[in-house]
Amino acid sequence: MMAETSIESQAWATRMTKHVMEMNKHLQSRLLDMMQCRLLQDPPDASSSAAIRKRKKTNFESLLLREEEQSQPESQGS
């Protein structure tokens, strides 16, 4: 009885291992395909997206400066 259970467990483990390896190969293949598509695709407009990022960064920095300026008179007045 114990030997049968052990053999069944080993067979199940072997089947599951093969299944996981097959799924892993499939997922790796899909990932490589997706990466290749992404690398071959031209960005929509690299210069405009860089300009947008720079503009957002500049807006954020100016907002921080304004907040600092507003908080300084309050701390100096006390």
PDB file of N, CA, C and O in Angstrom, chain B, residues numbered from 101:
ATOM      1  N   MET B 101       0.816  -1.198   0.000  1.00  0.00           N
ATOM      2  CA  MET B 101       0.000   0.000   0.000  1.00  0.00           C
ATOM      3  C   MET B 101       0.863   1.268   0.000  1.00  0.00           C
ATOM      4  O   MET B 101       0.620   2.192  -0.775  1.00  0.00           O
ATOM      5  N   MET B 102       1.869   1.300   0.874  1.00  0.00           N
ATOM      6  CA  MET B 102       2.760   2.468   0.950  1.00  0.00           C
ATOM      7  C   MET B 102       3.545   2.642  -0.338  1.00  0.00           C
ATOM      8  O   MET B 102       3.755   3.763  -0.802  1.00  0.00           O
ATOM      9  N   ALA B 103       3.976   1.528  -0.910  1.00  0.00           N
ATOM     10  CA  ALA B 103       4.761   1.580  -2.144  1.00  0.00           C
ATOM     11  C   ALA B 103       3.912   2.122  -3.288  1.00  0.00           C
ATOM     12  O   ALA B 103       4.412   2.884  -4.116  1.00  0.00           O
ATOM     13  N   GLU B 104       2.640   1.744  -3.348  1.00  0.00           N
ATOM     14  CA  GLU B 104       1.750   2.243  -4.395  1.00  0.00           C
ATOM     15  C   GLU B 104       1.551   3.756  -4.264  1.00  0.00           C
ATOM     16  O   GLU B 104       1.582   4.488  -5.253  1.00  0.00           O
ATOM     17  N   THR B 105       1.348   4.205  -3.029  1.00  0.00           N
ATOM     18  CA  THR B 105       1.156   5.634  -2.789  1.00  0.00           C
ATOM     19  C   THR B 105       2.402   6.413  -3.176  1.00  0.00           C
ATOM     20  O   THR B 105       2.310   7.482  -3.780  1.00  0.00           O
ATOM     21  N   SER B 106       3.567   5.879  -2.828  1.00  0.00           N
ATOM     22  CA  SER B 106       4.828   6.533  -3.159  1.00  0.00           C
ATOM     23  C   SER B 106       5.015   6.612  -4.673  1.00  0.00           C
ATOM     24  O   SER B 106       5.436   7.643  -5.197  1.00  0.00           O
ATOM     25  N   ILE B 107       4.702   5.529  -5.368  1.00  0.00           N
ATOM     26  CA  ILE B 107       4.846   5.507  -6.834  1.00  0.00           C
ATOM     27  C   ILE B 107       3.868   6.499  -7.465  1.00  0.00           C
ATOM     28  O   ILE B 107       4.225   7.208  -8.406  1.00  0.00           O
ATOM     29  N   GLU B 108       2.631   6.550  -6.950  1.00  0.00           N
ATOM     30  CA  GLU B 108       1.639   7.498  -7.470  1.00  0.00           C
ATOM     31  C   GLU B 108       2.077   8.940  -7.236  1.00  0.00           C
ATOM     32  O   GLU B 108       1.924   9.798  -8.105  1.00  0.00           O
ATOM     33  N   SER B 109       2.622   9.191  -6.054  1.00  0.00           N
ATOM     34  CA  SER B 109       3.096  10.540  -5.744  1.00  0.00           C
ATOM     35  C   SER B 109       4.248  10.939  -6.659  1.00  0.00           C
ATOM     36  O   SER B 109       4.325  12.073  -7.132  1.00  0.00           O
ATOM     37  N   GLN B 110       5.136   9.986  -6.894  1.00  0.00           N
ATOM     38  CA  GLN B 110       6.273  10.266  -7.768  1.00  0.00           C
ATOM     39  C   GLN B 110       5.805  10.512  -9.196  1.00  0.00           C
ATOM     40  O   GLN B 110       6.326  11.400  -9.870  1.00  0.00           O
ATOM     41  N   ALA B 111       4.834   9.742  -9.663  1.00  0.00           N
ATOM     42  CA  ALA B 111       4.303   9.919 -11.016  1.00  0.00           C
ATOM     43  C   ALA B 111       3.611  11.278 -11.135  1.00  0.00           C
ATOM     44  O   ALA B 111       3.766  11.977 -12.137  1.00  0.00           O
ATOM     45  N   TRP B 112       2.846  11.642 -10.104  1.00  0.00           N
ATOM     46  CA  TRP B 112       2.163  12.941 -10.109  1.00  0.00           C
ATOM     47  C   TRP B 112       3.193  14.077 -10.138  1.00  0.00           C
ATOM     48  O   TRP B 112       3.042  15.041 -10.888  1.00  0.00           O
ATOM     49  N   ALA B 113       4.235  13.953  -9.318  1.00  0.00           N
ATOM     50  CA  ALA B 113       5.278  14.978  -9.274  1.00  0.00           C
ATOM     51  C   ALA B 113       5.972  15.105 -10.629  1.00  0.00           C
ATOM     52  O   ALA B 113       6.281  16.213 -11.068  1.00  0.00           O
ATOM     53  N   THR B 114       6.214  13.994 -11.279  1.00  0.00           N
ATOM     54  CA  THR B 114       6.851  14.006 -12.602  1.00  0.00           C
ATOM     55  C   THR B 114       5.957  14.697 -13.627  1.00  0.00           C
ATOM     56  O   THR B 114       6.427  15.519 -14.413  1.00  0.00           O
ATOM     57  N   ARG B 115       4.645  14.354 -13.616  1.00  0.00           N
ATOM     58  CA  ARG B 115       3.708  14.999 -14.554  1.00  0.00           C
ATOM     59  C   ARG B 115       3.637  16.501 -14.314  1.00  0.00           C
ATOM     60  O   ARG B 115       3.649  17.289 -15.260  1.00  0.00           O
ATOM     61  N   MET B 116       3.564  16.890 -13.055  1.00  0.00           N
ATOM     62  CA  MET B 116       3.467  18.316 -12.737  1.00  0.00           C
ATOM     63  C   MET B 116       4.748  19.053 -13.138  1.00  0.00           C
ATOM     64  O   MET B 116       4.687  20.182 -13.626  1.00  0.00           O
ATOM     65  N   THR B 117       5.886  18.428 -12.936  1.00  0.00           N
ATOM     66  CA  THR B 117       7.158  19.042 -13.321  1.00  0.00           C
ATOM     67  C   THR B 117       7.212  19.266 -14.825  1.00  0.00           C
ATOM     68  O   THR B 117       7.621  20.332 -15.286  1.00  0.00           O
ATOM     69  N   LYS B 118       6.798  18.259 -15.588  1.00  0.00           N
ATOM     70  CA  LYS B 118       6.767  18.403 -17.044  1.00  0.00           C
ATOM     71  C   LYS B 118       5.806  19.505 -17.465  1.00  0.00           C
ATOM     72  O   LYS B 118       6.096  20.285 -18.372  1.00  0.00           O
ATOM     73  N   HIS B 119       4.660  19.558 -16.796  1.00  0.00           N
ATOM     74  CA  HIS B 119       3.667  20.583 -17.123  1.00  0.00           C
ATOM     75  C   HIS B 119       4.218  21.987 -16.825  1.00  0.00           C
ATOM     76  O   HIS B 119       4.065  22.901 -17.636  1.00  0.00           O
ATOM     77  N   VAL B 120       4.846  22.149 -15.682  1.00  0.00           N
ATOM     78  CA  VAL B 120       5.415  23.454 -15.314  1.00  0.00           C
ATOM     79  C   VAL B 120       6.517  23.842 -16.294  1.00  0.00           C
ATOM     80  O   VAL B 120       6.604  25.004 -16.691  1.00  0.00           O
ATOM     81  N   MET B 121       7.350  22.897 -16.687  1.00  0.00           N
ATOM     82  CA  MET B 121       8.415  23.200 -17.645  1.00  0.00           C
ATOM     83  C   MET B 121       7.833  23.608 -18.993  1.00  0.00           C
ATOM     84  O   MET B 121       8.345  24.519 -19.644  1.00  0.00           O
ATOM     85  N   GLU B 122       6.767  22.938 -19.411  1.00  0.00           N
ATOM     86  CA  GLU B 122       6.119  23.289 -20.682  1.00  0.00           C
ATOM     87  C   GLU B 122       5.518  24.701 -20.609  1.00  0.00           C
ATOM     88  O   GLU B 122       5.660  25.489 -21.544  1.00  0.00           O
ATOM     89  N   MET B 123       4.858  25.006 -19.510  1.00  0.00           N
ATOM     90  CA  MET B 123       4.269  26.337 -19.340  1.00  0.00           C
ATOM     91  C   MET B 123       5.367  27.408 -19.302  1.00  0.00           C
ATOM     92  O   MET B 123       5.206  28.492 -19.863  1.00  0.00           O
ATOM     93  N   ASN B 124       6.467  27.097 -18.643  1.00  0.00           N
ATOM     94  CA  ASN B 124       7.578  28.044 -18.561  1.00  0.00           C
ATOM     95  C   ASN B 124       8.139  28.342 -19.951  1.00  0.00           C
ATOM     96  O   ASN B 124       8.413  29.500 -20.268  1.00  0.00           O
ATOM     97  N   LYS B 125       8.313  27.326 -20.775  1.00  0.00           N
ATOM     98  CA  LYS B 125       8.793  27.540 -22.149  1.00  0.00           C
ATOM     99  C   LYS B 125       7.820  28.423 -22.928  1.00  0.00           C
ATOM    100  O   LYS B 125       8.225  29.331 -23.654  1.00  0.00           O
ATOM    101  N   HIS B 126       6.536  28.138 -22.760  1.00  0.00           N
ATOM    102  CA  HIS B 126       5.515  28.924 -23.453  1.00  0.00           C
ATOM    103  C   HIS B 126       5.564  30.393 -23.021  1.00  0.00           C
ATOM    104  O   HIS B 126       5.517  31.298 -23.854  1.00  0.00           O
ATOM    105  N   LEU B 127       5.660  30.612 -21.715  1.00  0.00           N
ATOM    106  CA  LEU B 127       5.693  31.987 -21.211  1.00  0.00           C
ATOM    107  C   LEU B 127       6.964  32.719 -21.639  1.00  0.00           C
ATOM    108  O   LEU B 127       6.920  33.904 -21.970  1.00  0.00           O
ATOM    109  N   GLN B 128       8.084  32.018 -21.633  1.00  0.00           N
ATOM    110  CA  GLN B 128       9.333  32.631 -22.093  1.00  0.00           C
ATOM    111  C   GLN B 128       9.227  33.031 -23.561  1.00  0.00           C
ATOM    112  O   GLN B 128       9.682  34.106 -23.953  1.00  0.00           O
ATOM    113  N   SER B 129       8.632  32.172 -24.360  1.00  0.00           N
ATOM    114  CA  SER B 129       8.462  32.465 -25.775  1.00  0.00           C
ATOM    115  C   SER B 129       7.577  33.698 -25.975  1.00  0.00           C
ATOM    116  O   SER B 129       7.887  34.565 -26.792  1.00  0.00           O
ATOM    117  N   ARG B 130       6.480  33.770 -25.229  1.00  0.00           N
ATOM    118  CA  ARG B 130       5.581  34.925 -25.333  1.00  0.00           C
ATOM    119  C   ARG B 130       6.282  36.199 -24.890  1.00  0.00           C
ATOM    120  O   ARG B 130       6.119  37.254 -25.504  1.00  0.00           O
ATOM    121  N   LEU B 131       7.067  36.094 -23.813  1.00  0.00           N
ATOM    122  CA  LEU B 131       7.794  37.264 -23.321  1.00  0.00           C
ATOM    123  C   LEU B 131       8.798  37.755 -24.357  1.00  0.00           C
ATOM    124  O   LEU B 131       8.905  38.958 -24.595  1.00  0.00           O
ATOM    125  N   LEU B 132       9.527  36.842 -24.968  1.00  0.00           N
ATOM    126  CA  LEU B 132      10.491  37.235 -26.000  1.00  0.00           C
ATOM    127  C   LEU B 132       9.788  37.885 -27.191  1.00  0.00           C
ATOM    128  O   LEU B 132      10.281  38.867 -27.746  1.00  0.00           O
ATOM    129  N   ASP B 133       8.634  37.337 -27.580  1.00  0.00           N
ATOM    130  CA  ASP B 133       7.866  37.934 -28.676  1.00  0.00           C
ATOM    131  C   ASP B 133       7.435  39.357 -28.331  1.00  0.00           C
ATOM    132  O   ASP B 133       7.543  40.268 -29.151  1.00  0.00           O
ATOM    133  N   MET B 134       6.948  39.531 -27.110  1.00  0.00           N
ATOM    134  CA  MET B 134       6.496  40.865 -26.688  1.00  0.00           C
ATOM    135  C   MET B 134       7.661  41.855 -26.650  1.00  0.00           C
ATOM    136  O   MET B 134       7.519  43.007 -27.059  1.00  0.00           O
ATOM    137  N   MET B 135       8.806  41.398 -26.157  1.00  0.00           N
ATOM    138  CA  MET B 135       9.977  42.277 -26.104  1.00  0.00           C
ATOM    139  C   MET B 135      10.435  42.647 -27.512  1.00  0.00           C
ATOM    140  O   MET B 135      10.800  43.794 -27.772  1.00  0.00           O
ATOM    141  N   GLN B 136      10.414  41.677 -28.409  1.00  0.00           N
ATOM    142  CA  GLN B 136      10.833  41.940 -29.784  1.00  0.00           C
ATOM    143  C   GLN B 136       9.887  42.946 -30.433  1.00  0.00           C
ATOM    144  O   GLN B 136      10.339  43.875 -31.101  1.00  0.00           O
ATOM    145  N   CYS B 137       8.590  42.772 -30.246  1.00  0.00           N
ATOM    146  CA  CYS B 137       7.620  43.718 -30.807  1.00  0.00           C
ATOM    147  C   CYS B 137       7.850  45.117 -30.258  1.00  0.00           C
ATOM    148  O   CYS B 137       7.782  46.101 -30.994  1.00  0.00           O
ATOM    149  N   ARG B 138       8.121  45.199 -28.964  1.00  0.00           N
ATOM    150  CA  ARG B 138       8.329  46.507 -28.343  1.00  0.00           C
ATOM    151  C   ARG B 138       9.600  47.175 -28.872  1.00  0.00           C
ATOM    152  O   ARG B 138       9.626  48.385 -29.098  1.00  0.00           O
ATOM    153  N   LEU B 139      10.653  46.375 -29.067  1.00  0.00           N
ATOM    154  CA  LEU B 139      11.907  46.944 -29.562  1.00  0.00           C
ATOM    155  C   LEU B 139      11.794  47.389 -31.022  1.00  0.00           C
ATOM    156  O   LEU B 139      12.400  48.382 -31.425  1.00  0.00           O
ATOM    157  N   LEU B 140      11.020  46.650 -31.803  1.00  0.00           N
ATOM    158  CA  LEU B 140      10.887  46.974 -33.216  1.00  0.00           C
ATOM    159  C   LEU B 140       9.908  48.119 -33.469  1.00  0.00           C
ATOM    160  O   LEU B 140       9.945  48.764 -34.517  1.00  0.00           O
ATOM    161  N   GLN B 141       9.046  48.356 -32.506  1.00  0.00           N
ATOM    162  CA  GLN B 141       8.054  49.413 -32.661  1.00  0.00           C
ATOM    163  C   GLN B 141       8.717  50.777 -32.503  1.00  0.00           C
ATOM    164  O   GLN B 141       9.527  50.980 -31.599  1.00  0.00           O
ATOM    165  N   ASP B 142       8.372  51.699 -33.378  1.00  0.00           N
ATOM    166  CA  ASP B 142       8.869  53.059 -33.230  1.00  0.00           C
ATOM    167  C   ASP B 142       8.053  53.750 -32.155  1.00  0.00           C
ATOM    168  O   ASP B 142       6.834  53.589 -32.099  1.00  0.00           O
ATOM    169  N   PRO B 143       8.716  54.521 -31.298  1.00  0.00           N
ATOM    170  CA  PRO B 143       7.946  55.268 -30.308  1.00  0.00           C
ATOM    171  C   PRO B 143       7.044  56.272 -31.028  1.00  0.00           C
ATOM    172  O   PRO B 143       7.403  56.747 -32.105  1.00  0.00           O
ATOM    173  N   PRO B 144       5.882  56.606 -30.459  1.00  0.00           N
ATOM    174  CA  PRO B 144       4.952  57.507 -31.135  1.00  0.00           C
ATOM    175  C   PRO B 144       5.627  58.806 -31.570  1.00  0.00           C
ATOM    176  O   PRO B 144       5.529  59.198 -32.733  1.00  0.00           O
ATOM    177  N   ASP B 145       6.294  59.454 -30.663  1.00  0.00           N
ATOM    178  CA  ASP B 145       7.057  60.659 -30.982  1.00  0.00           C
ATOM    179  C   ASP B 145       7.989  60.913 -29.808  1.00  0.00           C
ATOM    180  O   ASP B 145       7.612  61.551 -28.826  1.00  0.00           O
ATOM    181  N   ALA B 146       9.191  60.412 -29.921  1.00  0.00           N
ATOM    182  CA  ALA B 146      10.130  60.460 -28.805  1.00  0.00           C
ATOM    183  C   ALA B 146      10.430  61.886 -28.367  1.00  0.00           C
ATOM    184  O   ALA B 146      10.560  62.149 -27.172  1.00  0.00           O
ATOM    185  N   SER B 147      10.540  62.800 -29.308  1.00  0.00           N
ATOM    186  CA  SER B 147      10.884  64.173 -28.938  1.00  0.00           C
ATOM    187  C   SER B 147       9.750  64.833 -28.170  1.00  0.00           C
ATOM    188  O   SER B 147      10.001  65.579 -27.223  1.00  0.00           O
ATOM    189  N   SER B 148       8.501  64.572 -28.562  1.00  0.00           N
ATOM    190  CA  SER B 148       7.394  65.210 -27.857  1.00  0.00           C
ATOM    191  C   SER B 148       7.210  64.603 -26.470  1.00  0.00           C
ATOM    192  O   SER B 148       6.874  65.322 -25.529  1.00  0.00           O
ATOM    193  N   SER B 149       7.422  63.288 -26.321  1.00  0.00           N
ATOM    194  CA  SER B 149       7.271  62.684 -25.000  1.00  0.00           C
ATOM    195  C   SER B 149       8.378  63.163 -24.068  1.00  0.00           C
ATOM    196  O   SER B 149       8.141  63.332 -22.872  1.00  0.00           O
ATOM    197  N   ALA B 150       9.586  63.385 -24.595  1.00  0.00           N
ATOM    198  CA  ALA B 150      10.664  63.916 -23.763  1.00  0.00           C
ATOM    199  C   ALA B 150      10.336  65.345 -23.347  1.00  0.00           C
ATOM    200  O   ALA B 150      10.608  65.742 -22.215  1.00  0.00           O
ATOM    201  N   ALA B 151       9.761  66.106 -24.248  1.00  0.00           N
ATOM    202  CA  ALA B 151       9.395  67.486 -23.916  1.00  0.00           C
ATOM    203  C   ALA B 151       8.301  67.514 -22.860  1.00  0.00           C
ATOM    204  O   ALA B 151       8.322  68.362 -21.967  1.00  0.00           O
ATOM    205  N   ILE B 152       7.351  66.600 -22.952  1.00  0.00           N
ATOM    206  CA  ILE B 152       6.274  66.542 -21.963  1.00  0.00           C
ATOM    207  C   ILE B 152       6.844  66.197 -20.595  1.00  0.00           C
ATOM    208  O   ILE B 152       6.462  66.807 -19.596  1.00  0.00           O
ATOM    209  N   ARG B 153       7.761  65.218 -20.534  1.00  0.00           N
ATOM    210  CA  ARG B 153       8.370  64.846 -19.254  1.00  0.00           C
ATOM    211  C   ARG B 153       9.126  66.030 -18.666  1.00  0.00           C
ATOM    212  O   ARG B 153       9.045  66.289 -17.465  1.00  0.00           O
ATOM    213  N   LYS B 154       9.868  66.758 -19.519  1.00  0.00           N
ATOM    214  CA  LYS B 154      10.641  67.892 -19.042  1.00  0.00           C
ATOM    215  C   LYS B 154       9.703  68.979 -18.521  1.00  0.00           C
ATOM    216  O   LYS B 154       9.973  69.595 -17.490  1.00  0.00           O
ATOM    217  N   ARG B 155       8.605  69.212 -19.234  1.00  0.00           N
ATOM    218  CA  ARG B 155       7.640  70.217 -18.822  1.00  0.00           C
ATOM    219  C   ARG B 155       7.010  69.844 -17.477  1.00  0.00           C
ATOM    220  O   ARG B 155       6.845  70.701 -16.609  1.00  0.00           O
ATOM    221  N   LYS B 156       6.663  68.575 -17.307  1.00  0.00           N
ATOM    222  CA  LYS B 156       6.080  68.120 -16.046  1.00  0.00           C
ATOM    223  C   LYS B 156       7.079  68.310 -14.903  1.00  0.00           C
ATOM    224  O   LYS B 156       6.711  68.747 -13.813  1.00  0.00           O
ATOM    225  N   LYS B 157       8.344  67.979 -15.164  1.00  0.00           N
ATOM    226  CA  LYS B 157       9.362  68.120 -14.135  1.00  0.00           C
ATOM    227  C   LYS B 157       9.527  69.590 -13.759  1.00  0.00           C
ATOM    228  O   LYS B 157       9.639  69.921 -12.579  1.00  0.00           O
ATOM    229  N   THR B 158       9.542  70.470 -14.756  1.00  0.00           N
ATOM    230  CA  THR B 158       9.682  71.901 -14.508  1.00  0.00           C
ATOM    231  C   THR B 158       8.490  72.426 -13.711  1.00  0.00           C
ATOM    232  O   THR B 158       8.666  73.205 -12.774  1.00  0.00           O
ATOM    233  N   ASN B 159       7.293  72.010 -14.071  1.00  0.00           N
ATOM    234  CA  ASN B 159       6.101  72.430 -13.338  1.00  0.00           C
ATOM    235  C   ASN B 159       6.155  71.959 -11.892  1.00  0.00           C
ATOM    236  O   ASN B 159       5.782  72.703 -10.985  1.00  0.00           O
ATOM    237  N   PHE B 160       6.611  70.741 -11.670  1.00  0.00           N
ATOM    238  CA  PHE B 160       6.700  70.208 -10.323  1.00  0.00           C
ATOM    239  C   PHE B 160       7.724  70.996  -9.507  1.00  0.00           C
ATOM    240  O   PHE B 160       7.472  71.329  -8.349  1.00  0.00           O
ATOM    241  N   GLU B 161       8.883  71.296 -10.113  1.00  0.00           N
ATOM    242  CA  GLU B 161       9.910  72.052  -9.402  1.00  0.00           C
ATOM    243  C   GLU B 161       9.421  73.456  -9.062  1.00  0.00           C
ATOM    244  O   GLU B 161       9.677  73.946  -7.962  1.00  0.00           O
ATOM    245  N   SER B 162       8.723  74.109  -9.986  1.00  0.00           N
ATOM    246  CA  SER B 162       8.221  75.450  -9.690  1.00  0.00           C
ATOM    247  C   SER B 162       7.163  75.408  -8.593  1.00  0.00           C
ATOM    248  O   SER B 162       7.077  76.333  -7.786  1.00  0.00           O
ATOM    249  N   LEU B 163       6.364  74.356  -8.554  1.00  0.00           N
ATOM    250  CA  LEU B 163       5.376  74.197  -7.494  1.00  0.00           C
ATOM    251  C   LEU B 163       6.062  74.049  -6.145  1.00  0.00           C
ATOM    252  O   LEU B 163       5.619  74.630  -5.155  1.00  0.00           O
ATOM    253  N   LEU B 164       7.144  73.273  -6.100  1.00  0.00           N
ATOM    254  CA  LEU B 164       7.895  73.114  -4.849  1.00  0.00           C
ATOM    255  C   LEU B 164       8.489  74.441  -4.401  1.00  0.00           C
ATOM    256  O   LEU B 164       8.458  74.766  -3.214  1.00  0.00           O
ATOM    257  N   LEU B 165       9.029  75.208  -5.340  1.00  0.00           N
ATOM    258  CA  LEU B 165       9.601  76.506  -4.989  1.00  0.00           C
ATOM    259  C   LEU B 165       8.535  77.432  -4.421  1.00  0.00           C
ATOM    260  O   LEU B 165       8.782  78.127  -3.436  1.00  0.00           O
ATOM    261  N   ARG B 166       7.352  77.450  -5.032  1.00  0.00           N
ATOM    262  CA  ARG B 166       6.268  78.288  -4.529  1.00  0.00           C
ATOM    263  C   ARG B 166       5.862  77.897  -3.117  1.00  0.00           C
ATOM    264  O   ARG B 166       5.613  78.759  -2.274  1.00  0.00           O
ATOM    265  N   GLU B 167       5.796  76.599  -2.863  1.00  0.00           N
ATOM    266  CA  GLU B 167       5.439  76.133  -1.523  1.00  0.00           C
ATOM    267  C   GLU B 167       6.486  76.551  -0.506  1.00  0.00           C
ATOM    268  O   GLU B 167       6.151  76.953   0.608  1.00  0.00           O
ATOM    269  N   GLU B 168       7.760  76.457  -0.890  1.00  0.00           N
ATOM    270  CA  GLU B 168       8.832  76.872   0.023  1.00  0.00           C
ATOM    271  C   GLU B 168       8.753  78.370   0.301  1.00  0.00           C
ATOM    272  O   GLU B 168       8.936  78.805   1.438  1.00  0.00           O
ATOM    273  N   GLU B 169       8.480  79.157  -0.742  1.00  0.00           N
ATOM    274  CA  GLU B 169       8.389  80.608  -0.574  1.00  0.00           C
ATOM    275  C   GLU B 169       7.220  80.969   0.340  1.00  0.00           C
ATOM    276  O   GLU B 169       7.330  81.882   1.159  1.00  0.00           O
ATOM    277  N   GLN B 170       6.127  80.271   0.205  1.00  0.00           N
ATOM    278  CA  GLN B 170       4.956  80.556   1.027  1.00  0.00           C
ATOM    279  C   GLN B 170       5.181  80.157   2.474  1.00  0.00           C
ATOM    280  O   GLN B 170       4.663  80.810   3.380  1.00  0.00           O
ATOM    281  N   SER B 171       5.934  79.109   2.705  1.00  0.00           N
ATOM    282  CA  SER B 171       6.159  78.659   4.078  1.00  0.00           C
ATOM    283  C   SER B 171       7.245  79.475   4.771  1.00  0.00           C
ATOM    284  O   SER B 171       7.240  79.555   6.000  1.00  0.00           O
ATOM    285  N   GLN B 172       8.166  80.079   4.045  1.00  0.00           N
ATOM    286  CA  GLN B 172       9.241  80.848   4.665  1.00  0.00           C
ATOM    287  C   GLN B 172       8.749  82.093   5.386  1.00  0.00           C
ATOM    288  O   GLN B 172       9.175  82.292   6.524  1.00  0.00           O
ATOM    289  N   PRO B 173       7.894  82.953   4.836  1.00  0.00           N
ATOM    290  CA  PRO B 173       7.450  84.128   5.581  1.00  0.00           C
ATOM    291  C   PRO B 173       6.751  83.753   6.884  1.00  0.00           C
ATOM    292  O   PRO B 173       6.884  84.469   7.876  1.00  0.00           O
ATOM    293  N   GLU B 174       6.016  82.656   6.902  1.00  0.00           N
ATOM    294  CA  GLU B 174       5.338  82.240   8.115  1.00  0.00           C
ATOM    295  C   GLU B 174       6.340  81.848   9.192  1.00  0.00           C
ATOM    296  O   GLU B 174       6.158  82.188  10.361  1.00  0.00           O
ATOM    297  N   SER B 175       7.396  81.135   8.808  1.00  0.00           N
ATOM    298  CA  SER B 175       8.390  80.700   9.805  1.00  0.00           C
ATOM    299  C   SER B 175       9.260  81.858  10.253  1.00  0.00           C
ATOM    300  O   SER B 175       9.714  81.862  11.397  1.00  0.00           O
ATOM    301  N   GLN B 176       9.514  82.852   9.389  1.00  0.00           N
ATOM    302  CA  GLN B 176      10.331  83.991   9.771  1.00  0.00           C
ATOM    303  C   GLN B 176       9.554  84.952  10.654  1.00  0.00           C
ATOM    304  O   GLN B 176      10.162  85.630  11.482  1.00  0.00           O
ATOM    305  N   GLY B 177       8.251  85.040  10.517  1.00  0.00           N
ATOM    306  CA  GLY B 177       7.435  85.960  11.274  1.00  0.00           C
ATOM    307  C   GLY B 177       7.311  85.546  12.722  1.00  0.00           C
ATOM    308  O   GLY B 177       7.018  86.412  13.546  1.00  0.00           O
ATOM    309  N   SER B 178       7.507  84.303  13.100  1.00  0.00           N
ATOM    310  CA  SER B 178       7.320  83.835  14.472  1.00  0.00           C
ATOM    311  C   SER B 178       8.528  84.097  15.317  1.00  0.00           C
ATOM    312  O   SER B 178       8.536  83.764  16.502  1.00  0.00           O
TER     313      SER B 178
END
